[in-house]
Structure formats: structure tokens, C-alpha cells
Amino acid sequence: MKRTIRNRILAVAVALAMLSLALPLHAQDAATVDTRSIDACVAVENDAMRLACYDAVAGRDARTPEQADAAAERAAEVAGKLNLFRRDAELPSDSVVGRALANVGKGSLQDSRWELARDSKLGLFNFRAYKPVYLFPVFWTADTNLRPHSPNPDNTVTQDAALEQLEAKFQISFKTKVVENLFGDNGDIWTAYTQSSRWQVYNSEESRPFRETNYEPEVMLAFRTGYSVLGWKGRLAAVGINHQSNGRADPFSRSWNRVVFNIGLDREGWALNLRPWIRVPDGNDDDNPDISDYMGRGDATLVRVLPNGQQFSLMLRHSLRGGSQSHGAVQFDWAFPLLDSFRGHLQVFDGYGESMIDYNHRTTYVGLGISLMEWY
């Protein structure tokens, strides 16, 4: 009987605290705290829940991702306790507890890229970095693909091209949000565009042609998540449609369409993105019917961000098949501060599919230059 009364008092206390804190957090300060709210917090027996109640009364915002995660955990406990007694109750997104839950991971690496937390969202049609933006005056390959080929005879070159091993490469990439909070305070639609070019700028005998340019528009639906696994925090779950092609006529034409999934996790100074995908069939007139066996069915990118401004990334990609269909690639990038917004950038690639025209050609590339934007 005493436990029942105590639990009811606890539920009423939490409800009173939430009700008294319906105003935005920044609207309160120490001079305007309602003492009745503090009295309600005093009645909360659970230490973590009582601390969450006090933090909410004081309007204390989380300053680090770890604090945001801790606040969300405490808010989840408060919400869980409340729902034990009111299973039909809905948690208002504007309540203190609802806001803490929606700000899980605020300030984390994934949040900085995708505006996942409620208070991180910056509105629509703002240009944001997507993939690294760089220029490599030096981009060297160990084995130039002089005669690109494909199982489709219409996409097989019959004569060697006059190409040099040393060229230049550059990449531009950006994204913008077109829909925000599609489902309550979660679910954003992003559009993105990436373009990378390989330029035979040192090949004066052939009038310095662009050897290969790849175009990659995509649209993604991204959700905030808040789970933990093996010390990593799950931040992002996304799905999108991706088109990639080189915009050339036969026999050089290469293209494919994919449904791409993205699972984003991070921890202090580290970020990991896992991207499995499913190719959308191109029918009988397929430029590259075996592309999935070379450019893969998924990739993983691990990024390390250091306080001194250096960034390291490692990308692994594989066909997820065995035997003769087992192919993949690895790419290592190192970015280091130079001056203001400029960074030095070293890239090493080995495997299949450095570009669309080389999707089934294995070689090693080494690039060196500068970058304007990195992953984070």
C-alpha cells in the first residue's frame, strides 16, 4: 500500500515538473525558477530522475554530446516512469523531457554533418558540405586503363587511348535540406550532388583532355537515432536513391542506379558510416551489367578527427561475393592543416572502381594536393 502511494506521488511529481517546464529551456534562468517546480523535484526519489528534474527546472542545456546523451537517458527514465501510470499519455515534443530526448547526440560528429538533433536543425536550402572537396595537381596511377571494356560489346573500346599516368583530379560535393521534420521532430529529406574529374592536364599532345568525370546526384531521407552498441553511439539511419554516371556516349558510357542505406555511428573523435546498397536493374541495355561484382554492394568509411585539425579516413568496399566475383577497393585519406581553410590532402586508392570508366580495372592511385572541406 505504501509503495503504491509512493509511486503515485512520484508520477504526480514528475508530471508537475514537466507541466511547469513547458516553456522553452532558454526562457528560464536561475532568477525565474518556480519554487513549486523545485518542490516537485524534491519528491522524486530516484537520484538520476531527480537530477534530470533539477536540470530541467534550471533550464540547463547540454554542452557536449556526452551531456546530451546523458540528458536523453535521464529523460527516457522520466518518460518511462510517467508512462507506467499513464499508458495513454503522449509525451509532448515541446516538453522538457521531449526536448531532451530529441537532442540526443547534439554536437556529435554525425550531428554536425546531418543536423540530427532538434536544436541543431538550421532550416531548408542551406548549402552544406557533403563529401570532401579537394584539388590534386598530382594524381598518379600505376596502371593506366588504355582500353576500357564491359560485357556489353557496345561498351567495349577497341583501340588503346593515348593517356599518361600522371594527371590532376578534383572533387566538389554539397548537399541541402529540402524537407525538415517530416515525422514530428525527426526525418529530414536531403538532396546532394558530387562531381569528380580526372584531367590529363599534363598530356599536351592530346590537347589536355578530361579523361573521366563522374556525376552523382542523390536524394536521402535521414532519421535521428539514439542507441549504443559496443561503445559506439548510433546517430543516423538513412535511405536514398543514388545515380552515378560519366555522361559519355558509347563505348565509354558507364552508369548505375542504387538504393543506398546509411547507418551512421560515432564516438569521441571517431565516426563510422556503413552503406549497403541494392542496384536498380537497367534492363537489357546495360552499360556495365557486372558493375556490382567490382564496385561492390556496400562500403564502410571510418573517420578519425584529431583536435589539431588533422583527419584520417579509411574506406573499404567489397562485392560481398566469393570466388571470381570477389572484388573490392580500399582508400586512405589524410588531411592536415596548412593555412586558414586550406588543408593538405593525401589520397591512396587500391582496387577496382576508382572511377566509373575503371569499374572493372584494378590499379593503385596516389593523389596529393589541397582540400577546402573534409568529412567533418
N, C-alpha and C positions, 0 to 999 in steps of 0.2 A: 504493500500500500504506500509506504514511504517512498519507494523507488518510483512508483507511478506518479506521485505528486511531484517528486523532484524532476522527473523527465518532462512533465507538463510545464513546470516553471522554466526549465531550460529552453523548451521550444518557444514559449511566450517571450522569454528574454531575447532570444535570437531574432524573433520576428520583430520585436520592438526596436532592436538595434538596426535592422535592415530598413524598417519603415522610417526611422528618424534620419537615415542617411541616404535618402532617395535623391538629394541634391548632388550635383557633380562634385567629385572629390576636391577640385581646386577651388570650390566656392567656400570651403571651410578653412579656418585656421585655429590656432590654439585659443584665440580670444573669443571665438564664437561657438565653441563646442557646447552642445547641450548637455548639462549635467545629468539630465534624465537618461540620456544615451549611455553615459558612463555608468550610471546605476544599473542599467540593463546589462552592461558587460560584466559588472561585478557578480551578477547572479550566474554567469556561465562558469561551470566547474572545470570543464576540460581546459587544460593550460593552453594548448595550441589554438583552440577556438576562442578563448578569452583574449589571447594576444591579437588574433585576427580582428576581433571586435574592437579592441582599443586602437589598432592601426587604422581601421576604417573610420572610427569616430574622429581621429586626429587628421584624417584626410591625407595620410602618408602614402605617397606614390612610390612604387618600386624603382630603384635606381640602377639595378643591374639585372641581367637575365636570371641570375640565380635568385634574386629577391622576388622577381616577378613570378618565377616558378613556385617559390615557397608561398607567396601570397595566394596563388591559384590553388595550391594544395590545401591551404587552410580554408579558403573559400569553399572548396569542394566538400570539406568536412562539415562546414556550417550548413551548406545546402543539403547535404545528406542527412544531417540530424533533423533539419527542418522537415524534410520530406518524409521522415519516419512517422511524423504525426499528421502530416497533411499531404497525402499521396496525390491529391488532385491539384495541389498548388503548383503554379508555374513561376519560375524564377525570372523576374523582370530583368531584361538585359541592362537597364539603366540603374539597377540597384548596385550597391557597393560590392556585394558578392558576385553578381553577374558581371560587373566590370572587371573584377579581379580575375575571374575565370577567362574572360575574353582577352585579357592582356598577358596570358601565359606566354613566356618566351620573349617578352618585349625587350628589344635591344640585342637579341641574339644575332648570329651571323645570317641565318636563314631569314629572320625577320627583317634585317637590313636590306635584303635583296627583294623581298616579296611583300613587304608591308602587311605582315600576317596579324599582328596584334591589333586590337581595336584602336588603341591610341597611336598606332604607327601609320595608319592609313592617311594618305595625303591627297586623296581625291583622284579625279579622272584626267586622262590625256596629258599627263606629265611624262616627259621622256626620261627613261631610267636606263642605266647600264644593264646589259643582259650577259653576254659573253665578253671576254677580254677584247679590247680594241688596241691594235698594235700595228707597227710597220717594221718589217725585217728587210733592210737593204741587202742582207746576206741570208740566202735560203738555198742550201746546197743539198743535193741528193747523191747517193752512192750509185744509183742505177736509174737512169732516165728511161721513162716509158716511151720508146720511139714508135711503137706500133700498137696502140690500144686495140683491144679485142673484146668480143662478147659472144655468147652462144647464139645470139641473133645475128645472122650473116649481114643484115643491113647495117649493123653497128660494129663492124669489124674493119679496121683500117688495113689497107693492102700495101702501103708504102711507108718506109721509115720517114719520120719527121726530122728536120734539122734543128735539134734542140740542144742547149747547153746545160751542163749540170748545175751551174750557178745562176740563180735568178733572184728576184725580190718577191716578197709576199706581204700582203696587208689584209687586215680584217676590220670591219666595222660591225657593230651589233648594238641594238637597242630594243626596248620594249615600252609599252604604255598600257595603262589600265583603262578598259572601256566600260566595264560594269563593276560596281563595288557593292559588297554586302548583298549578294543575290539571295542568300538564305539567312535572314536575320542580320547578325553582325559577322557573318562568315561567308566565304565563297565569292572570289573575285575573278573576272574574266580579263586576261591579258592577251594582247597581240604582240608579236615580236618579229624582228627581221634581222638576219645575219647574212653578210656577204663577205666572202673571202676570195682573193685573187692571187694568182701566181703569174708574175710578169717577167718575161725574158728580156729584161731591160739591158742586159749586157750583150745581147745577141744582135749586134748591129747588122750583120749580114742578112738577117731575116726581118729587118725593119722593127726590131724590138717588139714582137707580138705578145699579147696576153695569152699565155698557154692555156690557162683554165681559170674560170670564175664560177663559183658556186653560189646559188641564191637559195635562201632558206627562210621563207615566211612560215609563221605558225600562230596558232591561237590556243590558249590554255585556260582551263578552269582550275583555280588553285584554292585549296582549303587549309585553314589553320588546324593543326593537330597539337596534342599535348600529352604524349605518353613517354615512357622511359624504357630503354632496352640496353642492357649491358653498359650502363654509364652514359649512353647517348640519349639525347632528347629528340623525340620525333616532332618536327615542326611543320612539315609541309606534306600534303598529298595533292597531286595534280594529275590531270589527264588532258591531252590536247591532240590536235591534228597538225601534222608537220609535213610540209612539202619541201623537197630538196631536188634541185636540178642544176644543170650547167647552161641551159638556154641555147644549146647549139644544135645545128642540123645534123642529120645522119652523114657519115657514120660515127660522128663524135657525140651524138646525143646520149645523155645519161639522166635518169630521173627516178624518183620513187616517192610514194606517199605512205605515211605511217600514222598509227595511233600510238602516241607516246605517253607512258605513265612516268610519274616522277615522285619519288619518295625522298624527302629531304630531312636530314638529321644534323645535329651539331652538338658540340661540347666546347668547353673553353678553348678558343684558338683553333678549332677544327670544324670542318664542315664536310658532309658526305651526301652525295646525291646518287641514288640508284634509279636507272631509267631502263626498264624493259619496254619493248615496243612490238607492235604487230604490223606487218606490212599490209597495205591495202593492194590487192592484186590489180595489175594493169591490163589484164586480158591478153589476147594473142599478140598484140603489137607492143611487146615489152622490150625496151631498150637493153635491159640488163636483168634477165629472168633469174639469175643466180646471185643477185646482189646480197641477199640476206646471209648467204653462206660465206661472204667475205667481209662485208661491212657490219655484219653482226645482227643480233636480235636483242641487244641490250648493252649498256655500258655503265660504268661506275666511275665517279670523279671524286677524289679526295683532295681537299684543300687545307693547307696549313698556313695560318696567318700569324705573323710574329709582331710583337709590339714595335719593333724598329722599322716596320713598313715592308719587310720582305714577305713574299708569298710564294709558296711551293704548291704545285698541283700535280696529281698523277691520275691519268685517265686510262682505264682498262676497258677494252671492248672485245666481244667474242661472239661467234656464231651460235654458241650453245649447242653444237653438234659435235659428233666424234668422227674419227676416220678421215676420209678425204674431204669432208665438209667442215673440218675443224680449222678455222682461221680466225685471226683477231689482230689486235693492234694495241700498242702502248704508247702513251705520250706523256712526257715530263716537261713541265714549265717552271721556270724560276724567274720571278720578277723582283727587282731590287731598286731602291730609291736612287735617283740621280740628282734631279733639281726640280723643286716645286712639284708640279703634277706629272713630270716625266719620270719614267722608270726604265731601267734597262730590262731587257727580256730575252731569255734564252729558252729555246724550244727544241726538244729532241723527240722525233717520232720514228717508230719502227713498226712495220707490219703492213697490212692491206688497207686501202681506202683513205689515204691522206687527203685525196680529193675524189670527186665523182668519176673523173676520167681514169683514175688509177684504182678503181674499186677492187679489181682483181689482180693488181700488180703490187708485189711486195718490195719494199725498199726502205732505206733509212734516210730521214731528212734531219738537217740541223739548221736552225734559224737563229739569227742574232739581230737585235735591234732595240726599239723603244716601244713602250706602251703608254697609253693615256688612261685606260681603265682596266682594272683586273676584276676577278670574280667578286672581291669584297674590298 
